[in-house]
Amino acid sequence: MALSNILETPAAGFNFDNVVRNAALEGLLEEQPPKPLKTGTTIAGLIFKDGVVLGADTRATSSEVVADKMCAKIHYIAPNIYCCGAGTAADTEKTTELLSSNLTIFSLNSGRNPRMVMAVNILQDMLYRYHGNIGANLILGGVDCTGNHLYTVGPWGSVNKVPYLAMGSGDLAALGILEDRFKHDLELEEAKELVRAAIHAGIMCDLGSGNNIDICVITRKGVDYIRPYQESAYKDTRKIKYKYRPGTTPVLTQKVVPLKLEVVQETVQQMDTA
Amino acid sequence: MLNLFDTRGLRSQLKDSIPVAGLCPTGSYGLQDSMRSGFTSVKNELLPSHPLELSEKNYQPNKDKMNFSTLRNIQGLHAPLKLQMEYRAARQIQRLPFLQSSNLALDTLRGSDESIGFEDILNDPAQSEMMGEPHMMVEYKLGLL
């Protein structure tokens, strides 16, 4: 074995070793490099009389192919805070998981439920630190001791506090519906129907959104996560497992041969119970 | 958007910061591994390849600098001085050079035992698959090498 170098342990966190290699490869390869899985989404949220309603479609696309027909875009952050994510699927998942872990540690330490402003500030700091390289467009909705809140955080760290909102590739269509029919202090059923209509408009008018609609209602009393709220008319009837019940194939003959066993050797080992 | 050849901007960030790449190539036997890292070039070894690389490497020192200078302005020189003394003492509690230390005292002082970031999940040094040669690392640390 040749003389090995004195090893410095690599720093924790992101590793940039492959950037040079990727840049060199991009010049050599003629085709496009593989793109990360994006969610190409419609997500929407609005504040109603007793809380917040969040809605999302369930399609995840990888360029022109639908990669996941039933992906969950409404992520759990805290018992009173949920977050819809658009953008690169892995980034939204990981960022929301990190946020959720941080808030759980905080609430275990202090014994209190986390507030929305805490979640928004942690997210904003984290996303600004990476200067937009983490592609996560998030809508945070929650109910805490100060009231009902709806925030949006962009990938570069911008924050907006709004009464109703839509994000993702289908946001223009969804926003059209919301702008037309939103009123302050809606009732629960009207609010759910409005969010459903907004996501439906996004599904109809945008290729990146589709399949089912998920709705999440957050109130002071608790959370109602309805998945799916509305199923798409073009449901896939193919099964994932093909398991046949016993008796599907008729039995013609049966022969039973008992296996004769005899004890050859027996050893006893005492167990040490103290 | 991101111009990898914009050296002027990157060079200005390099001034007071920790150097990015070692001068010895990372392949086996000390030779450049062309399959993995491409052809050798002086620019690749001196300048960072990704705009975030420098920013991430200097993130913790910059944050500490900013916090200490604010503290000095508010409470006077004694406050950052005392804190830095505690950090130095805590940083000296280490295992042998080739073993990963838990840095418990340092984490508690910094407050990073109550938060989770990407540095706790990605590239955790405690789970790194390579270990340095124990004898050589201890000799290097003691100055015998």
Chai-1 contact restraints between the chains, C-beta under 6 A:
chainA,res_idxA,chainB,res_idxB,connection_type,confidence,min_distance_angstrom,max_distance_angstrom,comment,restraint_id
A,A2,B,Y29,contact,1.0,0.0,6.0,A-B,restraint_1
A,S4,B,E133,contact,1.0,0.0,6.0,A-B,restraint_2
A,I6,B,M136,contact,1.0,0.0,6.0,A-B,restraint_3
A,I6,B,M137,contact,1.0,0.0,6.0,A-B,restraint_4
A,I6,B,Y140,contact,1.0,0.0,6.0,A-B,restraint_5
A,L7,B,G132,contact,1.0,0.0,6.0,A-B,restraint_6
A,T9,B,P125,contact,1.0,0.0,6.0,A-B,restraint_7
A,P10,B,N123,contact,1.0,0.0,6.0,A-B,restraint_8
A,A12,B,E119,contact,1.0,0.0,6.0,A-B,restraint_9
A,A12,B,N123,contact,1.0,0.0,6.0,A-B,restraint_10
A,A12,B,D124,contact,1.0,0.0,6.0,A-B,restraint_11
A,A12,B,P125,contact,1.0,0.0,6.0,A-B,restraint_12
A,G13,B,F118,contact,1.0,0.0,6.0,A-B,restraint_13
A,G13,B,E119,contact,1.0,0.0,6.0,A-B,restraint_14
A,G13,B,L122,contact,1.0,0.0,6.0,A-B,restraint_15
A,N15,B,N123,contact,1.0,0.0,6.0,A-B,restraint_16
A,F16,B,H50,contact,1.0,0.0,6.0,A-B,restraint_17
A,F16,B,E53,contact,1.0,0.0,6.0,A-B,restraint_18
A,V19,B,S49,contact,1.0,0.0,6.0,A-B,restraint_19
A,V19,B,H50,contact,1.0,0.0,6.0,A-B,restraint_20
A,V20,B,S37,contact,1.0,0.0,6.0,A-B,restraint_21
A,V20,B,G38,contact,1.0,0.0,6.0,A-B,restraint_22
A,V20,B,N44,contact,1.0,0.0,6.0,A-B,restraint_23
A,V20,B,S49,contact,1.0,0.0,6.0,A-B,restraint_24
A,R21,B,S37,contact,1.0,0.0,6.0,A-B,restraint_25
A,R21,B,G38,contact,1.0,0.0,6.0,A-B,restraint_26
A,A24,B,G38,contact,1.0,0.0,6.0,A-B,restraint_27
A,L98,B,I116,contact,1.0,0.0,6.0,A-B,restraint_28
A,S101,B,I116,contact,1.0,0.0,6.0,A-B,restraint_29
A,N102,B,S115,contact,1.0,0.0,6.0,A-B,restraint_30
A,N102,B,I116,contact,1.0,0.0,6.0,A-B,restraint_31
A,I105,B,E114,contact,1.0,0.0,6.0,A-B,restraint_32
